[in-house]
Amino acid sequence: MQRLIRRNASATLQKVIKKLHPADIALLLDHLRSSEVKVVFSTLENTEIAAEVLSEISYSTAAELLETLKPAIIAEILTEMASDDAAEIIADMPDELTDEVLKLMEDKNSDLVEELLSYTEETAGRIMTPEFLALKGDLRVEDAIREVQKASDAEMVFYVYVVDQEQHLMGVISLRQLVTGSPDKLLKEIMISDVIRVRTDQDQEEVARLVARYNLLAIPVVTERNKLVGIITVDDILDVISDEATEDIMRMSGTSQQDIEASNAIQASRIRFPWILTNLIGGIGAFLIISRYTNLFQQLSALIGFIPLILGIGGNVANQSSTSVTQGLLSGVISPHRIGWVIFRELRIGLILGFSYGLLTGFITFFLTSMDIGCGIAIGVALSVVIIVSTMLGSFFPILFQRINIDPAIASGPIIISIIDFIAITLYVAISALILP
Amino acid sequence: MQRLIRRNASATLQKVIKKLHPADIALLLDHLRSSEVKVVFSTLENTEIAAEVLSEISYSTAAELLETLKPAIIAEILTEMASDDAAEIIADMPDELTDEVLKLMEDKNSDLVEELLSYTEETAGRIMTPEFLALKGDLRVEDAIREVQKASDAEMVFYVYVVDQEQHLMGVISLRQLVTGSPDKLLKEIMISDVIRVRTDQDQEEVARLVARYNLLAIPVVTERNKLVGIITVDDILDVISDEATEDIMRMSGTSQQDIEASNAIQASRIRFPWILTNLIGGIGAFLIISRYTNLFQQLSALIGFIPLILGIGGNVANQSSTSVTQGLLSGVISPHRIGWVIFRELRIGLILGFSYGLLTGFITFFLTSMDIGCGIAIGVALSVVIIVSTMLGSFFPILFQRINIDPAIASGPIIISIIDFIAITLYVAISALILP
C-alpha cells in the first residue's frame, strides 16, 4: 500500500481500497504516516464510505482529517454518520469550524448532534444514539414486524422498545420474541415491562457495568421523567470498557488519556508535570529526615548504599498490594464487606515477604559489608519492617479511597508512592540508628 | 438481607430472592460473607436458577460453592448451564471431583464440556459455546424462520450461520435479513459469504479485537479445515476485555490475576516473591555503585539526602513514558510505523521536564544546603540528565518489547523500574563527582 502511495498510483490504490471493509481501511490508516493517511483518505470519493471509516478511527484523528476538507463536505460526511460518532468528532474540532459545519448539516441531523453535545462527557446522554426503534404499545405484532423491516435507519435493531403516546418507556420486546409471537397480539401484551434502563446523566462506567451484568445488547436511555431519548448499543460499551481501563492505567502512572493523544510535547509535559511535583515534595521530606542523621551515615557509610534497595523494594511491595486490592475491589472479587479479611490477608503476605526478604537481604548485607554483623541485622530488620508497613499502607489506601468515593486506582499512583517512599526512609534511618551503636 | 440471614428467616429470604434477577442474586452474593453466601445459595432450590446465578459470579467462587454440594447435584446444575461457563467452573474444581461430576452429567453435555476443556486456556476454542444455530444453505427462508423459532436452546440468536453437509462455514445471515428476506429464497442466495471468523487456537485478545473492530454480536469459531464448531458472543467478549485489562494492570505492578483470587496468603506471596527479587538485584547493584563513591558522600553529606528524590522522580518519569507509549501502542493511537516520531516526542517531553525540574530542584537545593551553589548545580544537572534518560528508556522498552512480541505492559513493571533505578543512581553519582571538586 505504501508502495502504491509512493508511486502515486491513485487509480490502482482506489481499486484496492474499494475492496476493503471500512474497518480494515481504518486499521490501515492507523498504520500509515499522516501524509499517507491524507492520500488514502482522499481516494474515498464516496462520503458514505468516508463516514464509515471515520467512525472506526479515534475521534481526535477523525477530527484532524476532516479539518483539511471544505466545511460543506465535512457536513455531508458527518450527516452520513451515526449522530453519537458525529457529536464526538465535532467536539474535537475548533469552535468556529463546529458552528459552520453544524449550520451546513441537515437540520434533523444537526439537531440530534447538538442535543448529544448538550450532555456532559462520559455520561449515558453523550454516548447514546438518538436513532432507535420505538413503537406504540397498541400496535399488533404483525404490523410491528413490518415497521422493523422498514426501519433501516435505526442502529442495529435487537430490541423493539415500547412507548406510550408521550414517548415514555413502557416495555421491551426482543426481535426474536417478536418473530416468534402470534401476529394478532398487541405489543403491550407480549412486552417485558421491567426494563433495565439508564438515565441520561449516569456515568458511562455504570452503564457498562449494567450491560455486562445483564448481558444486554442495548440499553435504553431515558430522561428523569422516563421519556425514551436514546439507546446505547453493546459495541459502544466495548469501547467504554477499553477506554475506562486505559484511563485507570494512565491514572496509576501519574498521567492521563490526553497524554497519549497530545501530539504536542508541551501539552503532554503539562499533563505529567504536576504528578512529578509529588515526588519532589516526598524527596525533600526524605532529604530533611536523612539530614538529621548525617552522623549515622558518616560513621557507617554502608548504610548509604542500601537506600535504593529499601526504597525499591518498599515501593514495589506497596504497589503489588494496592493493585491487588484495587483490582479485587473493582472486579468484585473482594466485597466491600470483607475489608477486615483483606487487610488481614495483606498483613500475612507482608509478614511472609518481610521475614523472607529481611533474612535474605540481611545475609547478603553481611557479606557485602565485609562480615559486619550489626549492619546485616540493621538492614534485615529495617527491610522487614518497611515491607510489612508498605504492604499494610498499600492495601489501606485503595480501601480508604473507595470508602470516600475516590477512584481507588489513584492509590497506586505517584502521590501514595511518594508517601510510602517517605515513610520507608524514615523507618530505615530510625531502625538503623536504634540497632547500630 | 443480612438481617434475614441472621434471623434465620429462610421462608422470607426465599420469597425475597425469588423476586430477584439472577444477576442481582449474583451481585448480592459478591457482597455477603462466605457463610452468608452459602445460606443464600442453599435457598435456591431450583437448579435452573442456581445455574443462572453461578454463570454470573467468578468461576473460582462458583467452583467453591459447588464443591460443598453432592456430586449428583453439581452435575445437575452444570448441565443447566451454558457449556462454556460449565467448562470454566469445572476447570477450577479438584481433579477427582471433576471426573465424578463429568460422569454424572448427561452424555451430551459432558461431551461438550470435555471438548471445550481440550482447548488451551484463553483461546477461542476454550471460551466459545458449542451451542449455536447452523442451517444448510439450500433451506428456504420461510423454513429457516421456523427453525429459528424452534431453536430455544442455542445461545442468544443474532446470526444464522449457513453450513454445507460437512458443517463447513459457508456464510452468515443476520436475523434481521432473514425476517426481511422473501420467504421463497434459499439461504445461500441471501447469505453473506465473506464471514469474519476465528480459528479455535486464536488468542482471546485477538478475538476481542476483531469483535470490537467489526462491531459484531457474535463471531463463529472454526477448525483449521473451516468446520464450524462454536460461536463466541459479545457478552463473553465484554468479560475478555475486562479480564485482559486487569491482567495488564496486574502485570505492570509485578503480580498477576491469580493474586487477587488466592485466598491463601502463602499462595499470593509466592506470586509476588520473584518480582521483588528484581528490586533486590537492582538494589545490590546500586549499593556497589554507591560504595565506590564513599569518599564523595563523606565529603558532601548533603548528596546522601537527595538519593530518594532522584530515584523517585526518575522512576515516575520513566513510568509515565512507558505507560503512555504502551497504551498508545495497544489502543492503536501510536502506529508501529511512527516509532521515530514517538521517541522524538518523548525526547522533547524529557527535555522540557528535565530542564524545568532540574532548575526548580537546583534552586531548592541551593537553599536546603545553606546556599551551597556547587551542590545546587550538581543536583540540578544530575536530575535533568536522569529525567531525560528515564523518559527515553521508558519509551524505548515498550517499543522494543512490542517488536520482539513480548507484552509491552511488562515494560512498566518492576524489572524495568529496577534497571532505571540502577541507571539513575549511576548517573547521579557520576555527574555529582564530575561537577563537585
Interface residues (C-beta under 8 A of the other chain):
Chain A: H21 A23 A26 L27 D30 H31 L32 R33 E56 S58 T61 I145 V148 Q149 M156 V157 F158 L175 R176 V179 T180 A208 V211 A212 R213 Y214 N215 L217 V234 D235 I237 L238 D239 I241 S242 A245 T246 D248 I249 M250 M252 S253 G254 T255 D259 I260 E261 S263 A265 I266 A268 S269 R272 F273 W275 I276 N279 L280 G282 G283 I284 A286 F287 L288 I290 S291 T294 F297 Q298 S301 A302 I304 G305 F306 I307 P308 L309 I310 L311 G312 I313 G315 N316 V317 N319 Q320 S322 T323 S324 Q327 G328 L330 S331 G332 V333 I334 S335 P336 H337 R338 R345 R348 I349 I352 L353 S356 Y357 L360 T361 I364 L368 S412 P414 I417 S418 D421 F422 I425
Chain B: H21 A23 A26 L27 D30 H31 L32 R33 E56 S58 T61 I145 V148 Q149 M156 V157 F158 L175 R176 V179 T180 A208 V211 A212 R213 Y214 N215 L217 V234 D235 I237 L238 D239 I241 S242 A245 T246 D248 I249 M250 M252 S253 G254 T255 D259 I260 E261 S263 A265 I266 A268 S269 R272 F273 W275 I276 N279 L280 G282 G283 I284 A286 F287 L288 I290 S291 T294 F297 Q298 S301 A302 I304 G305 F306 I307 P308 L309 I310 L311 G312 I313 G315 N316 V317 N319 Q320 S322 T323 S324 Q327 G328 L330 S331 G332 V333 I334 S335 P336 H337 R338 R345 R348 I349 I352 L353 S356 Y357 L360 T361 I364 L368 S412 P414 I417 S418 D421 F422 I425
